[in-house]
Amino acid sequence: MLTLESHRDLAVDWILNAQNVGPDSGVSAYYHIDSGYCQTSYPEVTGYIVPTMFDTAILTGEQRYRDAAIEMIDWVTSVQLDTGAATSMDFSTPYVFDTGQDILGWVRVYEETHNAIYLDAAINAGDWLSSIQQPDGWFPTTAYSKSTHTYHSRVAWALLRLSEVSQRSIYRDMAILNLNWVVSKQQDNGWFDISANDEITHLIAYTGRGLLEASVLLGTDDYLQSARRLADVLLEIQLDSGRLYGRYDFRWHPTVEWHCVTGDLQIAIIWLRLYHMTGNEDYHRGAKSAIEHVTKIQNIESSEKGIRGGIPGSDPLGGDYCPRQYLSWGTKFYIDAVHLMLDYCFVLMG
């Protein structure tokens, strides 16, 4: 039986393989068991994998993970738009969420290298976000849309990190404005209300994580209670297997039979962060059960690089969330969750 560290190492190798398959230093979005690797690197996910690679380098002492992180962020910087925005895989449409996730990568690599190129990229991204934030705090999905999401709380988290390293209070003010708007959308039962009657756990967890990390950076309980309200509901509806259903409606009733593995891992990370903050063993038990289940379904037998060590989108594999795919972002969150499960509390994740 492999140790949890060994499972982590296989997941990191999966990330490196996904980085090495394309013509650039970005990370491929996924491996599909029928068609192979996605041939386009994913700017958003590559950006927020960067902190995970630095963490792994620190914890293992292996320079190759640090080198890979710098190669990743250099590619992300090379595809940043002149406006400062980041794009998705079309390399033309500016996305708010993607920009925030790349800021997390730029800030971390600046802290590691003190190279002003990365701080400048992050500032340019923050300034673009400032140009499109709405007066009451919400961000449009893209520069051209009127839709929005509460999971932009993860963008607020990134802006707080940027404010720390740049010493520019405008980014802190932007973050607080957005976070206040997000909290205003939370119902008494923990649900965040925008327009959808149901939501996938992957996106639900994004919202909670942004609020949680913002509360830590601001040194206040203003957003912690909102994050805990969500985390506690998710703990109540966790199944004995350690899983959650993949989607829930606003009453927290499941609307699908399959499970979103990425969402399970992200929620486990929230629980572990709360465990380290509060000492509440219920959070630890919930996270441990979730991570143990994902570890069981991590494929460690295949000789195929796109499968071995990777984390599937859905459980079972044919579920509706990225069916028959092993995901770069799911694998990243597995590594982060294992680091926290092993009590590496000092790790600065993005």
Sine and cosine of phi, psi and omega as CSV:
sin_phi,cos_phi,sin_psi,cos_psi,sin_omega,cos_omega
0.00,0.00,0.74,-0.67,-0.01,-1.00
-0.97,0.25,0.51,-0.86,0.13,-0.99
-0.96,0.27,0.27,-0.96,0.04,-1.00
-0.89,0.45,-0.59,0.81,0.06,-1.00
-0.88,0.48,-0.62,0.78,0.01,-1.00
-0.92,0.39,-0.63,0.77,0.09,-1.00
-0.89,0.46,-0.65,0.76,0.06,-1.00
-0.87,0.50,-0.70,0.71,-0.02,-1.00
-0.88,0.47,-0.63,0.78,0.05,-1.00
-0.90,0.43,-0.61,0.80,0.03,-1.00
-0.92,0.39,-0.64,0.77,0.04,-1.00
-0.91,0.42,-0.64,0.77,0.07,-1.00
-0.88,0.48,-0.61,0.79,0.05,-1.00
-0.86,0.51,-0.70,0.72,0.02,-1.00
-0.87,0.49,-0.72,0.70,-0.01,-1.00
-0.89,0.45,-0.64,0.77,0.05,-1.00
-0.89,0.45,-0.65,0.76,0.01,-1.00
-0.93,0.38,-0.42,0.91,0.08,-1.00
-0.97,0.23,-0.55,0.84,-0.16,-0.99
-1.00,0.03,-0.10,1.00,-0.10,-1.00
-0.99,0.15,-0.36,0.93,-0.10,-0.99
-0.98,-0.18,-0.05,-1.00,-0.03,-1.00
-0.99,0.12,-0.06,1.00,-0.03,-1.00
-0.77,-0.63,-0.15,-0.99,-0.05,-1.00
-0.98,-0.18,0.17,0.98,0.10,-0.99
-0.97,0.23,0.14,-0.99,-0.02,-1.00
-0.98,-0.22,0.76,-0.65,0.07,-1.00
-0.87,0.49,0.60,-0.80,-0.06,-1.00
-0.90,0.43,-0.65,0.76,-0.12,-0.99
-0.30,-0.96,0.21,-0.98,0.19,-0.98
-0.87,-0.50,0.85,-0.53,0.03,-1.00
-0.99,-0.13,0.75,-0.66,-0.12,-0.99
-0.93,0.37,-0.25,0.97,0.04,-1.00
-0.99,-0.15,-0.56,0.83,-0.14,-0.99
-0.87,-0.50,-0.02,1.00,0.05,-1.00
1.00,0.08,-0.37,-0.93,-0.07,-1.00
-0.93,0.37,0.59,-0.80,0.26,-0.96
-0.88,0.47,0.76,-0.65,-0.11,-0.99
-0.99,0.11,0.00,1.00,0.02,-1.00
-0.92,-0.38,0.75,-0.66,0.08,-1.00
-0.96,0.29,0.46,-0.89,-0.14,-0.99
-0.95,-0.31,0.96,-0.28,-0.07,-1.00
-0.86,0.51,-0.73,0.69,-0.04,-1.00
-0.85,0.52,-0.80,0.60,-0.09,-1.00
-0.94,0.34,-0.61,0.79,0.07,-1.00
-0.84,0.54,-0.67,0.75,0.00,-1.00
-0.88,0.47,-0.67,0.74,-0.05,-1.00
-1.00,-0.01,-0.05,1.00,0.21,-0.98
-0.97,0.23,-0.43,0.90,-0.07,-1.00
-0.80,0.60,-0.77,0.64,0.04,-1.00
-0.86,0.51,-0.59,0.81,0.02,-1.00
-0.89,0.45,-0.64,0.77,0.00,-1.00
-0.93,0.36,-0.64,0.77,0.07,-1.00
-0.90,0.44,-0.68,0.73,0.04,-1.00
-0.85,0.52,-0.69,0.72,-0.02,-1.00
-0.91,0.41,-0.62,0.79,0.05,-1.00
-0.88,0.47,-0.67,0.74,0.01,-1.00
-0.90,0.43,-0.70,0.72,-0.10,-0.99
-0.97,0.26,-0.46,0.89,-0.03,-1.00
-0.97,-0.23,-0.32,0.95,-0.07,-1.00
0.97,0.23,0.24,0.97,-0.06,-1.00
-0.99,-0.12,0.88,-0.48,-0.05,-1.00
-0.90,0.44,-0.47,0.88,-0.09,-1.00
-0.89,0.45,-0.46,0.89,0.02,-1.00
-0.96,0.28,-0.61,0.80,0.08,-1.00
-0.91,0.42,-0.69,0.72,0.02,-1.00
-0.87,0.49,-0.67,0.74,0.00,-1.00
-0.89,0.45,-0.64,0.77,0.01,-1.00
-0.88,0.48,-0.69,0.73,-0.01,-1.00
-0.92,0.38,-0.63,0.78,0.06,-1.00
-0.89,0.46,-0.64,0.77,0.02,-1.00
-0.88,0.48,-0.76,0.65,-0.09,-1.00
-0.94,0.34,-0.50,0.86,0.08,-1.00
-0.89,0.46,-0.63,0.77,0.05,-1.00
-0.93,0.37,-0.69,0.72,0.04,-1.00
-0.83,0.55,-0.68,0.73,0.01,-1.00
-0.90,0.44,-0.60,0.80,-0.04,-1.00
-0.93,0.38,-0.39,0.92,-0.02,-1.00
-0.96,-0.28,0.11,0.99,0.09,-1.00
-0.90,0.43,0.68,-0.73,0.01,-1.00
-0.94,0.33,0.37,-0.93,0.01,-1.00
-0.87,0.49,-0.44,0.90,0.03,-1.00
-0.94,0.33,-0.29,0.96,-0.10,-0.99
0.97,-0.24,-0.25,0.97,-0.04,-1.00
-0.96,0.27,0.38,-0.92,0.16,-0.99
-0.97,-0.23,0.40,-0.92,-0.02,-1.00
-0.90,-0.44,0.13,-0.99,0.20,-0.98
-1.00,0.02,-0.46,-0.89,-0.12,-0.99
-0.99,0.16,0.07,1.00,0.14,-0.99
-1.00,0.01,-0.18,0.98,0.07,-1.00
0.86,0.51,0.42,0.91,0.03,-1.00
-0.63,-0.77,-0.56,0.83,-0.04,-1.00
-1.00,0.09,0.85,-0.53,-0.01,-1.00
-0.98,0.20,0.85,-0.52,-0.02,-1.00
-0.93,-0.35,0.71,-0.71,0.03,-1.00
-0.90,0.43,-0.77,0.64,-0.07,-1.00
-0.88,0.47,-0.72,0.69,-0.01,-1.00
-0.87,0.49,-0.63,0.78,0.03,-1.00
-0.89,0.46,-0.68,0.73,0.03,-1.00
-0.88,0.47,-0.64,0.77,-0.03,-1.00
-0.94,0.35,-0.56,0.83,0.06,-1.00
-0.94,0.33,-0.50,0.86,0.10,-0.99
-0.86,0.50,-0.64,0.76,0.05,-1.00
-0.85,0.53,-0.63,0.78,0.04,-1.00
-0.94,0.35,-0.72,0.69,-0.02,-1.00
-0.89,0.46,-0.67,0.74,0.00,-1.00
-0.89,0.45,-0.70,0.72,-0.04,-1.00
-0.91,0.42,-0.67,0.75,-0.03,-1.00
-0.94,0.33,-0.51,0.86,0.09,-1.00
-0.91,0.42,-0.67,0.74,0.04,-1.00
-0.89,0.46,-0.56,0.83,-0.04,-1.00
-0.98,0.18,-0.54,0.84,-0.15,-0.99
-0.91,-0.41,-0.35,0.94,-0.09,-1.00
0.86,0.51,0.44,0.90,0.05,-1.00
-1.00,0.02,0.88,-0.47,-0.10,-0.99
-0.91,0.43,-0.30,0.95,0.04,-1.00
-0.83,0.55,-0.65,0.76,-0.06,-1.00
-0.97,0.26,-0.61,0.80,0.07,-1.00
-0.91,0.42,-0.65,0.76,0.03,-1.00
-0.88,0.48,-0.66,0.75,0.02,-1.00
-0.89,0.46,-0.67,0.74,0.00,-1.00
-0.91,0.40,-0.66,0.75,0.02,-1.00
-0.90,0.43,-0.69,0.73,0.05,-1.00
-0.85,0.52,-0.64,0.76,0.03,-1.00
-0.92,0.40,-0.69,0.72,0.03,-1.00
-0.89,0.46,-0.62,0.79,0.02,-1.00
-0.92,0.39,-0.60,0.80,0.08,-1.00
-0.90,0.45,-0.68,0.73,0.04,-1.00
-0.87,0.50,-0.62,0.78,0.03,-1.00
-0.88,0.48,-0.56,0.83,-0.07,-1.00
-0.95,0.31,-0.32,0.95,-0.05,-1.00
-0.87,-0.50,-0.01,1.00,0.06,-1.00
-0.92,0.40,0.65,-0.76,-0.02,-1.00
-0.99,0.11,0.39,-0.92,-0.11,-0.99
-0.83,0.56,-0.53,0.85,0.00,-1.00
-1.00,-0.07,0.16,0.99,0.21,-0.98
0.94,-0.35,-0.34,0.94,-0.07,-1.00
-0.99,0.16,0.40,-0.92,0.07,-1.00
-0.94,-0.35,0.63,-0.77,0.18,-0.98
-0.94,0.34,0.38,-0.93,0.00,-1.00
-0.87,0.49,-0.74,0.67,0.10,-1.00
-0.77,-0.63,0.09,-1.00,0.03,-1.00
-0.91,0.42,-0.27,0.96,-0.13,-0.99
-0.94,-0.34,0.02,1.00,-0.12,-0.99
-0.92,-0.39,0.24,-0.97,0.08,-1.00
-0.93,-0.38,0.03,1.00,0.05,-1.00
-0.99,0.17,0.32,-0.95,0.00,-1.00
-0.48,-0.88,0.06,-1.00,-0.06,-1.00
-0.52,-0.85,0.58,-0.81,0.12,-0.99
-0.95,0.31,-0.35,0.94,0.01,-1.00
-0.95,0.30,0.01,1.00,0.20,-0.98
-0.92,0.39,-0.05,1.00,0.16,-0.99
-0.85,0.53,-0.45,0.89,0.08,-1.00
-0.95,0.32,-0.46,0.89,0.12,-0.99
-0.94,0.34,-0.65,0.76,0.06,-1.00
-0.87,0.50,-0.67,0.74,0.08,-1.00
-0.83,0.55,-0.73,0.69,0.00,-1.00
-0.88,0.47,-0.64,0.77,0.01,-1.00
-0.91,0.42,-0.58,0.82,0.07,-1.00
-0.91,0.41,-0.64,0.77,0.07,-1.00
-0.90,0.44,-0.65,0.76,0.02,-1.00
-0.91,0.42,-0.63,0.77,0.04,-1.00
-0.88,0.48,-0.61,0.79,0.03,-1.00
-0.87,0.50,-0.76,0.65,-0.14,-0.99
-0.99,0.11,-0.43,0.90,-0.03,-1.00
-1.00,-0.06,-0.27,0.96,-0.07,-1.00
0.86,0.51,0.57,0.82,0.04,-1.00
-0.92,-0.39,0.91,-0.42,-0.11,-0.99
-0.95,0.31,-0.30,0.95,-0.01,-1.00
-0.86,0.52,-0.59,0.81,-0.03,-1.00
-0.95,0.32,-0.57,0.82,0.08,-1.00
-0.91,0.42,-0.69,0.72,0.01,-1.00
-0.89,0.45,-0.65,0.76,0.05,-1.00
-0.88,0.48,-0.69,0.73,-0.02,-1.00
-0.89,0.47,-0.73,0.69,-0.03,-1.00
-0.89,0.45,-0.64,0.77,0.02,-1.00
-0.88,0.48,-0.68,0.73,0.02,-1.00
-0.93,0.37,-0.69,0.72,-0.03,-1.00
-0.89,0.46,-0.63,0.78,0.05,-1.00
-0.89,0.45,-0.61,0.79,0.05,-1.00
-0.91,0.41,-0.68,0.73,0.01,-1.00
-0.87,0.50,-0.74,0.67,-0.03,-1.00
-0.88,0.48,-0.55,0.83,-0.01,-1.00
-0.91,0.42,-0.30,0.96,-0.02,-1.00
-1.00,-0.05,-0.03,1.00,-0.04,-1.00
-1.00,0.09,0.72,-0.69,0.05,-1.00
-1.00,0.06,0.19,-0.98,-0.03,-1.00
-0.87,0.49,-0.47,0.88,-0.02,-1.00
-1.00,0.03,0.14,0.99,0.05,-1.00
0.99,-0.12,-0.28,0.96,-0.04,-1.00
-0.93,0.37,0.62,-0.78,0.08,-1.00
-0.98,-0.17,0.88,-0.48,-0.16,-0.99
-0.99,-0.16,0.88,-0.47,0.19,-0.98
-0.87,-0.49,-0.98,0.17,0.03,-1.00
-0.57,-0.82,-0.50,0.86,-0.06,-1.00
-0.94,0.34,0.60,-0.80,0.06,-1.00
-1.00,0.09,-0.26,0.97,0.12,-0.99
-0.57,-0.82,0.27,-0.96,-0.08,-1.00
-0.49,-0.87,0.47,-0.89,0.03,-1.00
-0.99,0.14,0.54,-0.84,-0.06,-1.00
-0.89,0.45,-0.48,0.88,0.05,-1.00
-0.82,0.57,-0.72,0.69,-0.04,-1.00
-0.99,0.16,-0.56,0.83,0.10,-0.99
-0.85,0.53,-0.69,0.72,-0.02,-1.00
-0.92,0.39,-0.60,0.80,0.07,-1.00
-0.81,0.59,-0.72,0.69,-0.02,-1.00
-0.87,0.49,-0.76,0.65,-0.03,-1.00
-0.90,0.44,-0.64,0.77,-0.02,-1.00
-0.92,0.40,-0.65,0.76,0.02,-1.00
-0.87,0.49,-0.69,0.72,0.02,-1.00
-0.90,0.44,-0.69,0.73,-0.04,-1.00
-0.89,0.46,-0.77,0.64,-0.04,-1.00
-0.93,0.37,-0.53,0.85,0.06,-1.00
-0.90,0.43,-0.64,0.77,0.00,-1.00
-0.90,0.44,-0.58,0.81,0.03,-1.00
-0.93,0.38,-0.72,0.69,-0.05,-1.00
-0.93,0.38,-0.54,0.84,-0.01,-1.00
-1.00,0.07,-0.20,0.98,0.01,-1.00
0.91,0.42,0.58,0.81,-0.04,-1.00
-0.62,-0.78,0.33,-0.94,0.04,-1.00
-1.00,-0.01,0.10,0.99,-0.12,-0.99
-0.81,0.58,-0.63,0.77,-0.06,-1.00
-0.94,-0.34,-0.19,0.98,0.00,-1.00
-0.90,0.44,-0.68,0.74,-0.04,-1.00
-0.90,0.43,-0.58,0.81,0.06,-1.00
-0.91,0.42,-0.71,0.71,0.02,-1.00
-0.90,0.44,-0.64,0.77,-0.01,-1.00
-0.93,0.37,-0.60,0.80,0.04,-1.00
-0.85,0.52,-0.68,0.73,0.05,-1.00
-0.92,0.40,-0.74,0.68,-0.05,-1.00
-0.87,0.49,-0.61,0.79,-0.03,-1.00
-0.94,0.34,-0.62,0.79,0.07,-1.00
-0.90,0.45,-0.70,0.72,0.00,-1.00
-0.89,0.46,-0.57,0.82,0.04,-1.00
-0.92,0.40,-0.62,0.78,-0.01,-1.00
-0.91,0.41,-0.55,0.83,-0.08,-1.00
-0.99,-0.15,0.05,1.00,0.06,-1.00
-0.89,0.46,0.66,-0.75,-0.01,-1.00
-0.99,0.17,0.31,-0.95,0.00,-1.00
-0.87,0.49,-0.45,0.89,0.01,-1.00
-0.95,0.30,-0.19,0.98,-0.06,-1.00
0.99,-0.13,-0.18,0.98,-0.06,-1.00
-1.00,-0.04,0.25,-0.97,0.24,-0.97
-0.88,-0.48,0.42,-0.91,0.16,-0.99
-0.91,0.41,0.36,-0.93,-0.14,-0.99
-0.96,0.29,-0.49,0.87,0.00,-1.00
-0.66,-0.75,0.54,-0.84,0.07,-1.00
-0.74,-0.68,0.44,-0.90,0.12,-0.99
-1.00,-0.04,-0.04,-1.00,-0.12,-0.99
-0.93,0.37,-0.15,0.99,0.10,-1.00
-0.99,-0.16,0.08,1.00,-0.05,-1.00
0.92,0.40,0.55,0.83,0.15,-0.99
-0.99,-0.11,0.72,-0.69,0.01,-1.00
-0.91,0.41,0.61,-0.79,0.01,-1.00
-0.91,-0.42,0.02,1.00,0.05,-1.00
-0.63,-0.77,0.26,-0.97,0.02,-1.00
-1.00,-0.09,-0.42,0.91,-0.06,-1.00
-0.99,0.13,0.12,-0.99,-0.06,-1.00
-0.84,-0.55,0.66,-0.75,0.04,-1.00
-1.00,-0.01,0.96,-0.27,-0.10,-0.99
-0.90,0.43,-0.64,0.77,0.03,-1.00
-0.86,0.51,-0.71,0.70,0.02,-1.00
-0.87,0.49,-0.67,0.74,0.04,-1.00
-0.85,0.53,-0.68,0.74,-0.02,-1.00
-0.93,0.37,-0.67,0.74,0.01,-1.00
-0.89,0.45,-0.64,0.77,0.02,-1.00
-0.93,0.36,-0.61,0.80,0.08,-1.00
-0.86,0.50,-0.63,0.78,0.03,-1.00
-0.90,0.44,-0.69,0.73,0.05,-1.00
-0.86,0.51,-0.72,0.70,0.00,-1.00
-0.88,0.47,-0.66,0.75,0.00,-1.00
-0.93,0.37,-0.62,0.78,0.07,-1.00
-0.88,0.48,-0.67,0.74,0.01,-1.00
-0.94,0.35,-0.57,0.82,0.07,-1.00
-0.88,0.47,-0.72,0.70,0.01,-1.00
-0.91,0.40,-0.46,0.89,-0.01,-1.00
-0.99,0.12,-0.57,0.82,-0.16,-0.99
-0.92,-0.39,-0.37,0.93,-0.09,-1.00
0.98,0.22,0.12,0.99,-0.01,-1.00
-0.95,0.31,0.91,-0.41,-0.08,-1.00
-0.92,0.40,-0.39,0.92,0.02,-1.00
-0.87,0.49,-0.63,0.77,0.03,-1.00
-0.90,0.44,-0.65,0.76,-0.01,-1.00
-0.91,0.41,-0.69,0.73,-0.01,-1.00
-0.89,0.45,-0.69,0.72,0.01,-1.00
-0.88,0.48,-0.71,0.70,-0.01,-1.00
-0.91,0.42,-0.69,0.72,-0.02,-1.00
-0.87,0.50,-0.69,0.73,0.00,-1.00
-0.90,0.44,-0.67,0.74,0.00,-1.00
-0.91,0.42,-0.72,0.69,-0.04,-1.00
-0.92,0.39,-0.62,0.78,0.04,-1.00
-0.88,0.48,-0.64,0.77,0.01,-1.00
-0.92,0.40,-0.70,0.71,-0.01,-1.00
-0.89,0.45,-0.61,0.79,0.03,-1.00
-0.87,0.49,-0.58,0.81,0.02,-1.00
-0.92,0.40,-0.53,0.85,-0.06,-1.00
-0.99,-0.12,-0.05,1.00,0.15,-0.99
-0.91,0.42,0.78,-0.62,-0.04,-1.00
-0.99,0.15,0.92,-0.38,0.01,-1.00
-0.92,-0.40,0.09,1.00,-0.06,-1.00
-0.98,-0.18,-0.49,0.87,-0.09,-1.00
-0.92,0.40,0.54,-0.84,0.11,-0.99
-1.00,-0.02,-0.10,0.99,-0.01,-1.00
-0.98,0.21,0.84,-0.54,-0.09,-1.00
-0.87,0.49,-0.51,0.86,-0.02,-1.00
-0.98,0.22,-0.15,0.99,-0.01,-1.00
-0.92,-0.39,-0.74,0.67,-0.11,-0.99
-0.87,0.49,0.87,-0.49,0.02,-1.00
1.00,0.04,-0.19,0.98,-0.04,-1.00
-0.99,0.16,0.23,-0.97,-0.02,-1.00
-0.90,-0.43,0.82,-0.58,-0.05,-1.00
-0.96,0.29,0.38,-0.93,0.05,-1.00
-0.94,0.33,-0.70,0.71,-0.06,-1.00
-0.84,-0.55,0.39,-0.92,0.15,-0.99
-0.77,-0.64,0.93,-0.38,0.05,1.00
-0.93,0.36,0.19,-0.98,-0.15,-0.99
-0.86,0.51,-0.45,0.89,-0.02,-1.00
-1.00,0.03,0.13,0.99,0.04,-1.00
-0.86,0.50,0.22,-0.98,-0.18,-0.98
-0.96,0.29,-0.28,0.96,0.01,-1.00
-1.00,0.03,0.95,-0.31,-0.01,-1.00
0.73,0.69,0.87,0.49,-0.10,-1.00
-0.88,0.48,0.66,-0.76,0.08,-1.00
0.88,0.47,0.48,0.88,-0.01,-1.00
-0.82,-0.57,0.55,-0.84,0.20,-0.98
-0.97,-0.25,0.79,-0.62,-0.28,-0.96
-0.95,-0.31,0.65,-0.76,0.04,-1.00
-0.92,0.40,-0.62,0.78,-0.02,-1.00
-0.97,0.26,-0.59,0.81,0.08,-1.00
-0.89,0.45,-0.63,0.77,0.02,-1.00
-0.92,0.38,-0.63,0.78,0.08,-1.00
-0.86,0.52,-0.72,0.70,-0.03,-1.00
-0.94,0.35,-0.47,0.88,0.10,-1.00
-0.90,0.43,-0.71,0.71,0.02,-1.00
-0.87,0.49,-0.72,0.69,0.01,-1.00
-0.87,0.49,-0.68,0.73,-0.02,-1.00
-0.90,0.44,-0.66,0.75,0.03,-1.00
-0.90,0.45,-0.66,0.75,0.03,-1.00
-0.85,0.53,-0.69,0.72,0.01,-1.00
-0.95,0.31,-0.59,0.81,0.00,-1.00
-0.90,0.44,-0.53,0.85,0.02,-1.00
-0.99,0.11,0.17,0.99,0.08,-1.00
0.92,0.39,0.50,0.86,0.15,-0.99
-0.99,0.14,0.96,0.29,-0.18,-0.98
-0.93,0.36,-0.34,0.94,-0.06,-1.00
-0.99,0.16,-0.13,0.99,-0.10,-1.00
-0.91,0.42,0.72,-0.69,-0.02,-1.00
-0.98,-0.18,1.00,0.04,-0.10,-0.99
-1.00,0.09,0.39,-0.92,0.09,-1.00
-0.82,-0.58,0.00,0.00,0.00,0.00
